[in-house]
Amino acid sequence: MFLIFFTAVLAKEFFELTNDTTYTVKSGDTLSGIAAKYGTTVAAICSLNGIANANLIYVGQVLKIPGGGGSSCTNYYVTTSVLNIRNGPGTGYAVAGTYSLGATVCVVSISNGWAKLSTGKYVSSDYISKSSPAPAPTPSGGSITMTQMNNMGWRPTQAQLNDLNTCCNKFGITTSARRRHFISQCSHESACGVYTKELASGQAYEGRKDLGNTQPGDGPRFKGAGYIQLTGRYNYQAFANYIGDQSVMTGVDYVASKYPWQSAGFWWYKNSMNSLCDSGASVETVTRRVNGGTNGLASRQTYYNRACGIF
């Protein structure tokens, strides 16, 4: 009888080990590299393994890889940038964790407004969606032209103009009010497109854990990029996950050259700037949200007044 029981335990353990796909972290590994190897995402691996900081993995750590067996789950998109601690089903609280906008979470089941993640934690189903969290469609204002941007004081390349129109369509910046505020703020921040990245070295951001800068060289590598300067490893990773391009993580030069507008639009969307514009906000109100104060307010107002005659 003991032999039968022992054999059954061995069989169960063998089944569990072979039914799951796992990966043991080696020196030099990154989650983005592991995700690419297995055809999954950094966010999905973090969700399945309960990893709060995608930059903190260690040699010898055994990771479960999504899609490798065990409980089936469905990927949902995070539609709110932070999933806070909420009242959970049953007793006590369900600690959802923190995820970036557009990240994916692996959902095992949904019941009574609560989604059970593959990590065993719960989140309110209000925070997630099966559909990619693109902004709600709004009436299109048509493509922005080279002449319009020239009249604003810009001299964009065709690639930059294309990025602007992609940005406006993707992030719902399609009404006159939204475009006037968005383009005027970007005009001030970048001197009408002269600067696609921060002039400072970025060394001041080195070791800034609040920005996710936990690895040597992260400060300069992830300094401000784009026309509303995207800054820090955490924000770069959120942007990379959202647009599905992990090459963003190569750093500032890549974002500055390929996504100067879309990186700005991502910030605009994450911070609900369209809604603010729709409410009839003044230039000062929008500036306080973008700048954290009123630095350059007169310049921003001048650009806005110019935009009102163009858009």
C-alpha positions in Angstrom: 0.0 0.0 0.0 2.9 2.3 0.8 4.4 1.6 -2.5 1.2 2.4 -4.4 0.8 5.7 -2.4 4.5 6.6 -3.0 4.1 5.8 -6.8 1.0 8.0 -6.9 2.8 10.9 -5.3 5.7 10.6 -7.7 3.3 10.5 -10.6 1.5 13.5 -9.4 4.7 15.5 -8.9 6.0 14.4 -12.3 2.8 15.5 -14.0 2.8 18.9 -12.3 6.5 19.5 -13.2 6.0 18.5 -16.9 2.6 20.2 -17.3 4.1 23.6 -16.4 6.7 25.4 -18.5 9.4 26.9 -16.2 12.6 28.8 -16.8 15.5 29.2 -14.5 17.0 32.7 -14.7 20.7 32.8 -15.8 23.3 35.6 -15.6 22.5 38.3 -18.1 18.9 37.4 -18.5 16.2 40.1 -18.7 12.4 39.5 -18.5 12.0 41.1 -22.0 14.5 38.6 -23.4 12.8 35.7 -21.7 9.4 36.9 -22.9 10.6 37.1 -26.5 12.1 33.6 -26.2 8.7 32.1 -25.3 6.5 34.3 -27.3 4.8 36.0 -24.4 5.0 39.4 -22.7 6.9 40.8 -19.7 3.5 41.8 -18.1 2.2 38.2 -18.5 5.3 36.7 -16.8 5.1 39.3 -14.0 1.4 38.6 -13.4 1.8 34.8 -13.4 4.8 35.0 -10.9 3.6 37.8 -8.7 6.5 40.0 -9.7 5.9 43.7 -8.8 9.1 45.1 -10.4 9.9 43.8 -13.8 13.5 44.9 -13.4 14.2 42.8 -10.3 14.9 39.1 -11.1 17.8 37.1 -9.8 20.0 34.3 -11.0 18.5 30.9 -10.1 15.0 32.2 -9.8 12.5 29.7 -11.3 9.8 31.5 -13.4 6.5 30.1 -14.6 6.0 30.9 -18.3 2.4 31.8 -19.4 0.9 29.2 -21.8 2.9 26.4 -20.3 0.1 24.5 -18.7 -1.7 24.4 -15.4 -4.9 26.5 -15.0 -6.0 27.9 -18.3 -6.3 31.7 -18.3 -7.2 34.5 -20.7 -5.2 37.7 -21.2 -7.0 40.9 -20.3 -5.7 44.4 -20.7 -5.3 46.8 -17.8 -7.5 49.8 -18.4 -6.5 51.7 -15.2 -2.8 52.5 -14.7 -2.8 51.4 -11.0 -4.7 48.5 -9.5 -5.1 49.5 -5.8 -5.9 47.4 -2.8 -9.7 46.8 -3.0 -12.3 44.9 -1.0 -12.2 41.4 -2.4 -14.7 38.5 -2.5 -15.2 36.8 0.8 -13.4 38.3 3.8 -10.6 40.8 4.0 -8.9 42.5 1.1 -7.6 41.4 -2.3 -4.2 42.9 -3.1 -4.3 43.4 -6.8 -0.8 44.7 -7.3 0.4 47.5 -9.6 0.3 47.3 -13.3 1.0 49.8 -16.1 -1.8 50.9 -18.5 -2.0 48.5 -21.4 -0.2 45.7 -19.6 -1.8 42.2 -19.7 -3.0 40.1 -16.7 -3.8 36.5 -16.9 -7.4 35.9 -15.7 -8.5 32.5 -14.6 -12.2 33.3 -13.9 -14.6 36.3 -13.4 -17.4 36.1 -10.9 -19.6 38.7 -9.2 -17.5 41.6 -10.5 -14.1 40.1 -9.4 -11.5 38.6 -11.6 -9.2 35.9 -10.3 -5.7 36.2 -11.6 -3.3 33.3 -12.2 -1.4 34.5 -9.2 -4.4 33.7 -7.0 -5.1 37.4 -6.4 -8.3 39.2 -7.3 -8.9 42.5 -9.0 -12.1 44.4 -9.7 -13.3 43.5 -13.2 -13.8 47.2 -13.8 -10.0 47.5 -14.1 -9.6 45.2 -17.0 -10.9 44.5 -20.5 -10.5 41.9 -23.2 -10.0 44.6 -25.8 -6.9 46.7 -26.1 -7.4 49.9 -24.1 -7.5 52.3 -27.0 -9.2 55.6 -26.4 -12.9 55.7 -27.4 -13.4 56.7 -31.0 -14.1 60.4 -31.5 -15.1 62.2 -34.7 -12.0 62.6 -36.8 -10.7 66.1 -37.4 -8.8 64.7 -40.5 -5.1 64.4 -40.9 -2.8 67.3 -39.8 -1.0 68.7 -42.7 2.6 69.9 -43.2 1.3 73.4 -43.9 -0.5 73.5 -40.6 2.6 72.4 -38.7 4.7 74.9 -40.6 2.3 77.7 -39.6 2.7 76.6 -36.0 6.5 77.1 -36.4 7.4 73.4 -36.9 9.6 72.0 -39.7 8.8 68.3 -39.4 10.1 65.5 -41.6 7.5 63.4 -43.3 8.2 60.6 -40.9 7.6 63.0 -37.9 4.3 64.2 -39.5 3.3 60.6 -40.0 4.1 59.8 -36.3 1.9 62.8 -35.3 -1.1 61.6 -37.3 -0.7 58.1 -36.0 -0.4 59.5 -32.5 -3.6 61.6 -32.8 -5.6 58.7 -34.2 -4.3 56.2 -31.6 -4.9 58.4 -28.6 -8.1 60.2 -29.6 -6.6 63.6 -30.1 -9.0 64.3 -32.9 -11.0 67.4 -31.9 -10.0 71.0 -32.2 -9.8 71.6 -28.5 -7.6 68.5 -27.9 -5.3 69.3 -30.8 -4.9 72.9 -29.8 -3.8 72.1 -26.3 -1.7 69.0 -27.2 0.3 70.6 -30.1 0.7 74.0 -28.2 2.1 72.2 -25.1 4.4 70.1 -27.3 5.5 73.2 -29.2 6.7 74.8 -26.0 8.3 71.7 -24.5 10.3 70.9 -27.7 10.8 74.4 -29.2 8.6 73.3 -32.1 10.3 70.0 -32.6 13.9 71.2 -32.4 14.5 68.9 -29.3 13.3 65.3 -29.4 15.1 64.4 -26.2 16.2 66.0 -23.0 19.4 68.1 -23.2 20.8 67.1 -19.8 22.8 63.9 -19.5 20.2 62.1 -17.5 22.7 61.4 -14.7 20.4 63.1 -12.3 18.0 60.2 -12.7 20.5 57.5 -11.9 19.3 55.3 -9.1 15.8 56.9 -9.0 13.7 53.9 -7.9 10.5 55.9 -8.2 11.3 55.9 -12.0 12.2 52.3 -12.0 15.9 53.1 -12.6 17.4 50.2 -10.7 20.3 49.2 -13.0 23.5 51.1 -13.7 23.2 53.5 -16.6 19.4 53.7 -16.4 19.5 57.4 -15.8 21.1 58.4 -19.1 19.5 55.5 -21.0 16.0 56.4 -20.0 16.2 60.2 -19.8 13.5 62.3 -21.3 12.5 61.4 -24.8 9.8 62.7 -27.2 7.9 66.0 -27.3 6.5 65.5 -23.7 9.6 63.9 -22.3 9.0 60.3 -21.3 11.4 59.5 -18.5 12.5 56.5 -16.5 12.7 52.7 -17.0 9.2 52.2 -15.6 7.5 54.6 -18.1 9.6 53.3 -21.0 8.5 49.8 -20.2 4.8 50.8 -19.9 5.1 52.5 -23.3 6.9 49.5 -24.9 4.1 47.2 -23.6 1.4 49.4 -24.8 2.6 49.8 -28.4 4.0 46.3 -28.6 7.6 47.3 -29.4 10.2 46.2 -26.9 12.9 47.9 -28.8 11.7 51.0 -26.9 13.8 49.6 -24.0 17.0 50.2 -26.0 16.6 53.8 -24.7 16.2 57.4 -25.4 17.7 57.6 -28.9 15.3 55.0 -30.2 12.2 56.7 -28.8 13.3 60.2 -29.8 13.8 59.2 -33.4 10.9 56.8 -33.9 8.2 57.8 -31.5 8.6 61.5 -30.6 4.9 62.1 -30.9 3.5 58.8 -29.9 5.5 58.8 -26.6 3.9 62.2 -25.9 0.5 60.9 -26.9 0.9 58.0 -24.5 1.6 60.3 -21.6 -1.4 62.5 -22.7 -3.7 59.5 -22.7 -2.4 58.0 -19.4 -3.1 61.3 -17.7 -6.6 61.7 -19.1 -5.7 65.0 -20.8 -8.5 64.6 -23.5 -11.1 64.7 -20.8 -9.5 67.8 -19.3 -9.5 69.5 -22.7 -13.1 68.5 -23.3 -14.1 70.2 -20.1 -13.0 73.6 -21.5 -9.8 73.8 -19.4 -7.7 76.9 -19.8 -4.1 76.9 -20.9 -3.0 77.5 -17.3 -5.0 74.4 -16.1 -3.5 72.2 -18.8 0.0 73.6 -18.2 -0.2 72.7 -14.5 -1.0 69.1 -15.4 1.8 68.9 -17.9 4.4 70.9 -16.1 3.4 70.5 -12.5 3.5 74.3 -12.3 3.2 77.3 -14.6 6.7 77.3 -16.1 6.7 78.8 -19.6 3.0 79.8 -19.3 3.3 82.9 -21.5 5.0 80.8 -24.2 2.4 78.1 -24.0 -0.4 80.6 -24.2 1.2 82.2 -27.3 1.4 78.8 -29.0 -2.2 78.0 -28.0 -3.5 81.3 -29.5 -1.7 80.5 -32.7 -3.2 77.0 -32.7 -6.7 78.4 -32.4 -6.3 80.0 -35.8 -4.9 76.8 -37.4 -6.9 73.9 -35.9 
